[in-house]
Amino acid sequence: MKKWIVMLAVLVMFCLVGCGEKPMTAVYFQADDNSWYFADLDTDTIFSGTIPDKLTDENGKKLTEEDMTDGDIYLIYGDGIMLESFPGQYPGITKMVRKEQGNQEKADQYRQELSSMMRPVAVE
């Protein structure tokens, strides 16, 4: 019986640690080809991601994907598993909270970075 209690306590601890996961802060921006991407503001990683049902503004009001605009900054919660591709893909997003609206400086910065990385390299 004592063994089961210890195992249950360990399981609860793992769940609590996972619940306190720090969200990623990312800017949402539109690329030159009209595709939408995010850029992690801490690591400068550009990626695409699935938009979750749990999408709210800074006051907790429910948003839809149509409410998202170029330059919006979001707190992104998820499983943390980024697929290795270019650009990266984050299919495990579970919740997003808009933190700031329309930061065009950040959107322009990452749009230019993505555009320069996607240009074909000339071979001489």
C-alpha positions as CSV (number, residue, x, y, z in Angstrom):
1,M,0.0,0.0,0.0
2,K,2.8,2.4,0.9
3,K,4.5,1.7,-2.5
4,W,1.3,2.8,-4.3
5,I,1.1,6.0,-2.3
6,V,4.7,6.9,-3.1
7,M,4.1,6.1,-6.8
8,L,1.0,8.3,-6.8
9,A,2.9,11.2,-5.1
10,V,5.7,11.0,-7.7
11,L,3.1,11.0,-10.5
12,V,1.3,14.1,-9.0
13,M,4.7,15.9,-8.7
14,F,5.5,15.3,-12.4
15,C,2.0,16.6,-13.3
16,L,2.5,19.7,-11.2
17,V,5.9,20.4,-12.7
18,G,4.4,20.2,-16.2
19,C,1.5,22.5,-15.3
20,G,3.9,25.2,-14.4
21,E,5.5,25.3,-17.9
22,K,6.7,28.7,-18.9
23,P,5.0,29.9,-22.1
24,M,6.9,30.9,-25.2
25,T,6.5,34.5,-26.3
26,A,6.2,34.8,-30.0
27,V,5.2,37.3,-32.7
28,Y,2.6,36.3,-35.3
29,F,3.4,37.6,-38.8
30,Q,2.5,37.2,-42.4
31,A,5.3,36.2,-44.9
32,D,5.6,37.6,-48.4
33,D,3.8,34.5,-49.8
34,N,0.7,35.2,-47.5
35,S,1.6,32.3,-45.2
36,W,1.4,32.9,-41.5
37,Y,4.2,32.2,-39.1
38,F,5.4,32.8,-35.5
39,A,8.9,33.8,-34.3
40,D,10.0,32.9,-30.8
41,L,11.2,36.2,-29.3
42,D,13.7,34.5,-27.0
43,T,15.4,32.2,-29.5
44,D,14.6,34.0,-32.8
45,T,13.2,30.7,-34.1
46,I,10.7,31.0,-36.9
47,F,8.0,28.3,-37.1
48,S,4.4,27.6,-38.1
49,G,1.9,26.2,-35.7
50,T,-1.6,25.0,-35.2
51,I,-4.0,27.6,-33.7
52,P,-5.7,26.0,-30.7
53,D,-9.3,26.4,-29.6
54,K,-8.0,28.0,-26.4
55,L,-7.2,31.4,-28.0
56,T,-7.8,34.5,-25.9
57,D,-6.9,38.2,-25.7
58,E,-5.1,39.8,-22.8
59,N,-8.4,40.1,-20.9
60,G,-9.4,36.5,-21.3
61,K,-12.0,37.1,-24.1
62,K,-12.2,34.3,-26.6
63,L,-10.7,35.0,-30.0
64,T,-10.8,33.2,-33.4
65,E,-8.1,32.8,-35.9
66,E,-9.6,35.6,-37.9
67,D,-9.0,38.0,-35.0
68,M,-5.2,37.4,-35.2
69,T,-3.3,40.2,-37.0
70,D,0.2,40.8,-38.2
71,G,2.5,41.8,-35.4
72,D,0.4,40.4,-32.5
73,I,2.5,38.9,-29.7
74,Y,1.2,35.8,-28.0
75,L,2.1,33.7,-25.0
76,I,2.1,30.2,-26.5
77,Y,1.6,27.1,-24.3
78,G,2.1,23.6,-25.5
79,D,4.0,20.3,-25.3
80,G,7.3,21.9,-26.4
81,I,7.9,19.5,-29.2
82,M,9.1,21.4,-32.3
83,L,9.3,19.3,-35.5
84,E,12.6,19.6,-37.4
85,S,11.8,21.2,-40.7
86,F,12.3,24.6,-42.3
87,P,10.7,26.6,-41.0
88,G,10.0,24.6,-37.9
89,Q,6.5,23.3,-37.1
90,Y,4.9,23.3,-33.7
91,P,1.8,21.1,-33.9
92,G,1.5,20.7,-30.1
93,I,0.2,24.2,-29.2
94,T,-2.6,23.9,-26.6
95,K,-3.3,27.5,-25.6
96,M,-2.5,31.0,-26.8
97,V,-3.0,34.3,-25.0
98,R,-2.5,37.6,-26.9
99,K,-0.1,39.8,-25.0
100,E,0.2,42.7,-27.3
101,Q,-1.4,43.9,-30.6
102,G,0.2,44.9,-33.8
103,N,3.9,45.2,-33.1
104,Q,4.9,46.0,-36.7
105,E,8.6,46.4,-35.8
106,K,8.9,42.8,-34.7
107,A,6.7,41.5,-37.5
108,D,8.8,43.3,-40.1
109,Q,12.1,42.1,-38.6
110,Y,11.1,38.4,-38.8
111,R,9.3,38.8,-42.2
112,Q,12.6,40.1,-43.7
113,E,14.6,37.4,-41.9
114,L,12.3,34.6,-43.3
115,S,12.3,36.2,-46.8
116,S,16.1,36.3,-46.9
117,M,16.4,32.6,-45.7
118,M,14.0,31.4,-48.3
119,R,15.7,33.1,-51.3
120,P,17.5,30.6,-53.6
121,V,21.2,30.7,-53.4
122,A,23.0,31.3,-56.7
123,V,25.6,28.7,-57.6
124,E,28.5,30.0,-59.6
